[in-house]
């Protein structure tokens, strides 16, 4: 849970600034003004530009965050006369001023000579965000490594024409997270860039288990020696990775797939299906030290690799129609924790910022901001302030937008 006690009067802004404090926003102001100056020196002066202020930067973020609540196609819809117009917040800043800030917005204005990383324009922000996640929250023992749902709301996509969908550029990165499975708090973010057609490009990521192993190691670099139990999907699950994690005091439970997983070192007899299917709930086990390979049958063969649970401990999977189906405890735990993450995705993925810029670093930035707001709401729900105001996720987002725009006192008692 949270590492610090927030006051009863803590506002949405207070929780958001645990991860995006004023010093980070001030840096955005400085870098944006530096980039605007550099841009105009190169391409000619812009008489309409005036250096942005901290108040304007907060309002700029507020407008962008508002698209996560109302799911408008373009943030500029706020100033339109259409369905997504919002007169109550449109008066804070003119559309032309907003577009100027959007044009010059930067987090790192200049590239240093030593920089080779593709995310150099956003890396300082990601590092700061990670520090905020680490210092504000202590995760539970059980955590999940996965790719969260970060695409647009499916209802919103359904309203797009085929031509509009074709115009949308495919993302040039893959976003992975380590997530506390009992609260949904995202503890760590890892961004993998598609940097050309090399061996570590995103196209290769789907086919090369060693790259998924690299993603898992990056996400768990701060987890050593804490006895965490990490749940993984088929693309990450492998015997070599789990044995390496065990040496670091990290235990694992992963779903295994003969097609998607690295099956090196696993007995082929357990990976092949028997000719006559067993009855539901039956399972086979092979062990090597603390590692267990479980093949469990339930309308199909499901294989699990784990060193976190004893294979002889019994559990049950409860189905509405079938009732209780016996299974090893590892299978029950895996199903329970993964179903929680599915619920998190259903609840929170629709609150990702709808603005879709062309630049990859900006796409990553808005996704990271969206994750920070979801994390802020999770901390708010675990605080005493929630028992005073009880905002839903949408109300929390609306409150944050108004506070960033300076439309409301930051105290929720007003």
N, C-alpha and C positions, 0 to 999 in steps of 0.2 A: 504493500500500500504506500501512501504518501509518506515522504520522509520529514515533512514539516507540517505544522498545524496552521491552517489558514483561518483568519478571523471570520466571525459570523457575517460581517459586512463585506466580505471579499466579493469583488465584481468579476464578470466574465473577463474583463481586461486584466485583472490581477492574475488570473489563472493562465491566460495566454502569455503574459509577460514572464512567467516562470521559464518559458522556452524562447521567447522573442523579446528580450528586454530593451529598454530605451537605448542602451549603448549600441546594440545591433542595428536599430532603426536609424540612429544618428550616423552610423557608418554608411548605411544605404544613402542617406542624404549627401554625405561628403563624396562618395564614389559616383553618384548620379550627376552631381554638379561638375565633378572632374571630367567625366565622360562627355558631358554636354559641351564643355569648353574645348576638349580635344577634338570632338566631332566638328565643331564650328570652325576651328583652326584649319581643319583639313578640307571641309566642304563648303565653307562660306558661313558668314554670320547669320544668326537667326534672331531677328529683332523682336520676335514675339516671346522669346525665352527669357525668363527671370529665374534665378537660382531657387531651387525647391527648398522648403523649410521642413522641420520635423512635423509640424501640424499637418502640412500638406501630404507628407509621406504617409502618415497614419490614415488620412482620408483616402489616399490612393489605395492602400491596402484594404481599407473598409469597403470601397467600391468593388474590388476584386472578390473579396470574401462574400459579398452579397450574392454573387452568382452561384455560390454553393447552396444557397437556401432557395432561390427562385429559379435556378436552372435555365437562365435565359441563354440564347444562342450566342449573344455578344454582350459584353459588359456595356457597350455603348447604347444598348436598348434602354438603359436607365433614363437617358435624356430624350428618348423618342416619344412619340405620341401613341405608340402601340400598346399591346397587352402587357409587356414587361416593363413599361415605364414606371418610374418610382419618383413621384414629385416630392415626396417628403425628404429624400436624401439628395435629389438632383441639384438642389439650390446651394449646397455646400461648396461645390466647385463647378466651374463651367466645363462643358464637354471638350472645348478646345484646349483648356489648361490640362485636363486629364490626359488627353492624347499626347500633349507635349511631354508630360512626365513619363508616360508609357514609352514614348520614342527613345528617351535617354536613360530610362531606368537601368541601373547597374549595381552589382554588389562588389565586383572587382573591376575597376575601370581600365587598368593597365596590366599587360602580361609581362611577368618578369622573365629574364633571359634563361633562368633555370627551369621554368615551368614546361613540363611535357604532358601533364595530365589533362585529359579532355574536359574535366569538370573544374578547371582552375577558377572559372568565373563565379563558382558557387561553393567551392570547397570550404572556405572560411565560415560560411553560413551553416553548412552541414555539420562542421566540427562543433560550432557553438550550440547548435540544436542538440547534438549528441550529448554534450556536456550537461545541457538542461535536462534531458531525459534521464541521464545517470544520477544526477543530484536530486531530482524531485521525486523519484519513485524507486521502490524496492520491489522487484518482481517476485512472484510466487515460484515454487520449485519447478512446476511444469510449464514449459514454454514450447512454442511452435515456430518452425522456420517455414516460410511460405511466401508466395507472391500475392499481395492483396489485390482486390478488385479496384482498379484505378481508372477504369474507362467510364464514359458517360453513362448517365442513368438510362437503362434500356427503354423506358417509356419515352424519354426524350429522343433517343436514337430512332425509335419507330416512327417519329413524326418527320424525320429527314427524308428528302428525296434521294434516289440512287446517285444522282449527280453530285449532291452535297457530300454524300458519304465517300464517293470516289475522290473528291477534292481533298479530303482529310489525309494528311500525311501520316504514315505509320510511325510509331514511336521508335526512336533510335537507341532506346535503352531499356533495360529490364530492372525493375525495382523489387528487391527482396527485403523481408523484415524478420526480426526475431521478436515474437509477441508473447506477452504473458497470457496464458490460456484461461486463467480464472477471472481476469478483469478486462482483457482486450487491449491493455496498454501496450503500445509498440515501443519496445526497449531499444531497438537498434535498426537503422536503415542501411542498406547496401545498394548502391547504384552500379549496374554493370553496363558500360557503354558499348554500342556497336561501332567499333572504330575500324571500319574497312572490312575486308574479307579475310583478315588474318586468322591465325589459329585460335585467338581468344575473342573473336567477334561474336556478336549475338546470334548469328546464324549457326555458328559452331556450338554455341552454348546448349542448344537443344539435343545435340548428338554426343557431346563429350562429357562423360561423368566427372572427369577431373576438374572441369570448370565449375560444375555444381559443388564439388568438394571444396574448391577455392572460395566460393560464395559462402558455404557453411562455416569454413574456418574464419573468414572475415567477420561474419555475424556473431561468432562465439569467442572472439579474441579477448573479451572482457569477462568471460564466464568461467574461466579456469578455477578449479579448486572450490567451487561453490555447491557441488553436488546437485546441479540442475539436472532435470530430466527433459531432454529435447525431443520433440516429436517431429518427424520429417516425412515428406512425401516420397514417392518412388524415385524421382530424379536425383535426390540427395542420398538416399539410403544405400550404404555399402559397408561391407565388412571391414575394409581397411580404414575408412573414416571413423567408424564406431570404435574400433580398437584404439585409434589415435586419440580420440576424445576421452576414452576411458582412462588413459594415462594422465590426462589433465584433470581428472575428477569430474568429467561431464558424462552423464549417462543418457542413453538414447533408446527410442522406440520408433521404428520406421516401417511403413508399408513398402513391400518389395514387389517389383514387377520384372519378369524375365525380359521384357522388351525395353523398359525405360531405365532400370537400375544397373549399376555395376555389380555383377554377380560373381566377380573374381573371388575364388577361395570358398565358394559355397557348394555343397554337395549337389550334383545334377539330379540325383534321385528325388530330392525335395522340390526341384523346380519343374519337374514333369508331372502332369496330371495322371492319376491312375485310370485305367480303362473303365472300370466301373465306379461311378461317383459314390462316395460314402453318404451316410444320412446326415441331415443338417445338424450342425453343432459338433460333429466329430473333428478331431484334429490329430496331426502327427507332429512330433518334436525331435529335433536333433540339437545337440549341445556341444559347445567347445569352450571350456572354461566357464566364464560368466555369460557367454553369448548363447542365445537361444534362437533357433530358426523354427518358426511355428507355421504350419500349413493348416488352415482352418477352413471348413467347408460350410457355406450358407448360400445355396443357389449359385454356387461358383466357388472356385478356390481362391482364398486370400492368404497371402504369405506375409509374415511379420518377422523382423529381425530386432532383437532387443537384448540389452544387458541391464535394464532397469527393473524388470519384474521377473519373479520366479515363474517358470513355465508350469509348475505344478499347482500354483494358486488359481482357484477357480473364480470365474466371473460370469455375468450373464448379459446378453444383449436383449433389450425389451423391444418387441415389435408390436404395433397395434393389432395386427391381424393374427400373427403367429404366437403371440405371447412371449414367454422367456425362452431364449435359445442359449444353451450352455456354451461357454468359450473360456479360454485362458484369461486371466486378469489383464494381461498386456493388451489383448484385443478390446476388452471393455474400456480400458483407459484411453486407448487410441481413439476409439469412436466418440467417447465423451468429450475429449479435448478438441478434436477436429470439428465436432458439431457446434461447439461454442464459437470457434473461429468463423464458421459459416454464418452463425447468427450475428456476429460482429460485422461481417461483410454486408449482410442484408441490411443492418441498421445504419452503418456509418458510411458505406461506399457511396451512397447517394448524396453525401454532403461534401464531395470533393469539388474544388473550384472548377467551374465550367469553362473558364477562359482557356483557350488552346493556342498558345503562341507557336510560331514556326521554330524558334531557336530551342535547341535541346536543353540548355542550361536553365532557360526560363520555365520550360515544362517541368523539369525536376524541382525547381524552386516552388512552383505553385502546388505540386503534389506534396512537397515537404511541409509547406504552410498548412495544407489541409490536414495532414497527419498530426501536426502540432495542435491544431484546434480540437481534433477528436481526442487527443491525449489530455488536453486542458479540460474538456468536458468530463472525461472519466475521473480526473482528480476532483473536479467540482462535485460529482455525484458521490464521491467518498468523503467529502468534507462536511462540516457542520453547516456551512452556508447553504447547502442543498436542502436541508430540512427547514430553512427559513423561506426560500423562494421556490424551489422545485420547478426549475425550468426544464422543458424538453430540449432535445438536441437542436431543434429548429429555433426555439425561443432563445437558447444560449447563443446561437449564431447571430440572430437578429440583435440581441443585446450587445454583442461584441462589435457588430458593425456600427451601431449607434454610438457606442463609446469611442470607437476609433474616429468617427466623424465629429465627435464633440457635441452630439445632440442630447446626451443625457448625462446627469451626474453619475459617476462610477459607483456610487453606493446603491446596492439593490433595494435599500429600504425606501427609496424615493419612487 
